[in-house]
Each structure stands twice: as structure tokens, then as C-alpha cells.
Amino acid sequence: MDRLPAARRFVRRFVAGPVLEDALGVVARLNADGVEAAVTHLGENVATADDAAHATDAYLGMLDEIARRRLRAVPSLKLTHLGLDLGGPMCRANLERVASRGLATRTLVWVDMESSAYTDRTLELYRALRPTHSNLACVVQAYLRRTAQDVERLIEIGATVRLCKGAYREPPELAFPDKRDVDLSYARLTDRLLSAEALARGVYPAFATHDERMLDRARAAAKQGGVGADRYELQMLYGIRHDLHGPLRAGGLRLRVLVPYGEDWYGYFMRRLAERPANLAFFFRQLVRG
Ligand SMILES: Cc1cc2nc3c(=O)[nH]c(=O)nc-3n(C[C@H](O)[C@H](O)[C@H](O)COP(=O)(O)OP(=O)(O)OC[C@H]3O[C@@H](n4cnc5c(N)ncnc54)[C@H](O)[C@@H]3O)c2cc1C
């Protein structure tokens, strides 16, 4: 797939390019339009400590460049990229290095959520480091049955938390198989994260979705609760529903777009294809034409 020009062109719809410079160019353009960014160096499930160290260095370099260029952007990383499969202590040390650099440059560091095999370890590490690294942010997935409970524990510690629907294939015992239940869960969790109690405890919620009904729900819940537009944000992925950026910004809402870059795009790209059958059909048409 990597060698097919048609495949590479399609990948570029969702991925800024192979190097950090590509992502930072996109971030500068987003910032000029009043949109903030999160930057992901693509990669997951590394097999060696050296690979985890390289990923950590890439995030340290990214933080330095973000600060040097005064961009409104934060890193968004995966713990299995920092070596979670190779051992908790190593991953913790790597995350601590990135989070400490983020503290020094006053930048949030967002820890993505991966498949359910990592949920406990990711949330445990988040809770362990958050007291010393207040710039750490985490993610919960509305499709998991456990998430309502996880959210209560995150509210207790006043977490900075992104709510997404969830992008991995999970068994029905763990995740709602029906999209309607996922959407219902997303709406309920939105209300909870915007509740007076959550905000009083210092929760800063980010609603990551391209679903207009969910975006409307977040806006309506905030309005009903008298929650200011600076107390929460909306997040989207690079290359998806760009047409919504202008109207959301014009409505005075805070918007952040996640911009991925790097050569290791396969997993990320496949999740974007799987989310939307129309993408798959379009992709195969491009391949045949190519
Ligand atoms: C900023 C951000 C960070 C994320 N971080 C994580 C994470 O850490 N862990 C995790 O598991 N998931 C993460 N996700 C992915 C998320 O879980 C969903 O898989 C993804 O956002 C699609 O769900 P949706 O909320 O947009 O709703 P959907 O109901 O899937 O889609 C709503 C509409 O959005 C558009 N759309 C959605 N996906 C696509 C696509 N791939 N291509 C084109 N159009 C599309 C379509 O118009 C669709 O009708 C993240 C998403 C965002 C926006």
C-alpha cells in the first residue's frame, strides 16, 4: 500500500505528511484561522526500548518546536508508542519526561486511549502522574460499558479529559455493539462532564467528535448550565468535516484539530477507513483508477 501513489494520496487526506515540519505547517494555518491543534507523531505498539526512546525524543523535540514557534498546539500521544507493551516503569519514565517538558513550556500533554487491553494501565498511569503533572490530559471512550464509572473517578480528581466514541474493535461484553447505545452513552457523559459538580472540581472536558448531533448536545448542555465557552472545547481530526470549523469558530466555540504526521500511518489510517464505509469504497475506487 505504501508504494501505491493512489494510496499515498488518500492517506494524505488524514495525515499531514511524513515529518514534523509537515504537521507544524498545518498547525500554523489552523492557528491563523483561530483553531488550536493537537499533534500526533504516528506510531503504536513499539517492539524495542530504542523505538520507545525515539518516540519520546520526537515528542520532546515537538514540544520545543511548538514553544519556539509560539504555536497554539499540544502533543497527543499513545502510551504503547512510549513502550507500554515493554513494561510499565519504562513507559512511565518516558511519559514523565514528556510531561515534565510540557510543564516547563506550559503545554498540555494529551494521552490518547487505545484498545481495552490498555484502559486500566492508561488511567492508572494518568492518575499516578497527574498530581505532579497538572498538564496531563486523558481520554475516555463512550463505547465502553465501564466509562461511566471511569468518568466519576476522573471527576473526583478534576481531570482534563477528552470524550470520544472509541475507535477500536471491542467485544460486546466490553463495548456497546449498537451505534445508538454509543451515541446515548456519549450524550449522557457529555452532560455529566459539563455538570456543575464536575466543573466545580476543576474538570476541563473536550468533546472529540464530528457528529453534529453530539456537537449540538455539548453546546446545548453548556448553554443550559451557563458554562462559558472557555470552560470546554470541541475537537476534530485533521481531514474530517473541515467545513464545520468556520461555523463553530464563528459561534465563539473553542476548537482543536488533531494533526497526525509520520511514516507509521497504517493503524491510524485503517481506523479512519473502518469508521466510515464510504471511505473504504472511495479508497478502492481511487486504487482501481490509480
Ligand atoms: C480529536 C480526536 C481525538 C480522538 N482520540 C481518540 C482516542 O484517543 N481513542 C480512540 O479510541 N478514539 C479517538 N478518536 C476517534 C473517535 O473515537 C471516533 O472513532 C471518531 O471520532 C469517529 O466518531 P465520531 O464521533 O466522529 O462519530 P461518527 O458517528 O462515527 O461520525 C459522525 C460523522 O463524522 C464524519 N466522520 C466520522 N469519521 C469519519 C471518517 N473516518 N472519515 C470521514 N468522515 C468521518 C461523518 O460525516 C460521520 O457521519 C478521536 C477523535 C477525535 C476527533
The ligand as an ORCA input file, in Angstrom:
! r2SCAN-3c Opt
* xyz 0 1
  C      -9.600     14.833     18.339
  C      -9.941     13.375     18.372
  C      -9.189     12.527     19.159
  C      -9.501     11.165     19.208
  N      -8.797     10.358     20.075
  C      -9.185      9.073     20.203
  C      -8.581      8.236     21.184
  O      -7.693      8.640     21.951
  N      -9.003      6.949     21.266
  C      -9.998      6.447     20.455
  O     -10.357      5.284     20.605
  N     -10.570      7.224     19.514
  C     -10.191      8.515     19.367
  N     -10.808      9.292     18.436
  C     -11.679      8.681     17.402
  C     -13.115      8.561     17.876
  O     -13.208      7.612     18.904
  C     -14.032      8.123     16.711
  O     -13.616      6.892     16.222
  C     -14.082      9.103     15.570
  O     -14.040     10.423     16.007
  C     -15.382      8.908     14.735
  O     -16.501      9.104     15.556
  P     -17.422     10.427     15.564
  O     -17.539     10.866     16.954
  O     -16.872     11.432     14.628
  O     -18.854      9.934     15.152
  P     -19.409      9.050     13.964
  O     -20.818      8.772     14.314
  O     -18.508      7.886     13.687
  O     -19.334     10.018     12.719
  C     -20.122     11.192     12.625
  C     -19.852     11.843     11.269
  O     -18.486     12.290     11.223
  C     -17.933     12.074      9.943
  N     -16.831     11.088     10.077
  C     -16.532     10.342     11.161
  N     -15.444      9.585     10.926
  C     -15.057      9.849      9.660
  C     -14.004      9.394      8.840
  N     -13.114      8.497      9.286
  N     -13.899      9.871      7.584
  C     -14.764     10.802      7.122
  N     -15.804     11.272      7.857
  C     -15.951     10.808      9.110
  C     -19.052     11.557      9.079
  O     -19.658     12.675      8.478
  C     -19.970     10.910     10.082
  O     -21.295     10.843      9.644
  C     -10.555     10.654     18.399
  C     -11.319     11.523     17.636
  C     -11.045     12.863     17.617
  C     -11.910     13.766     16.814
*
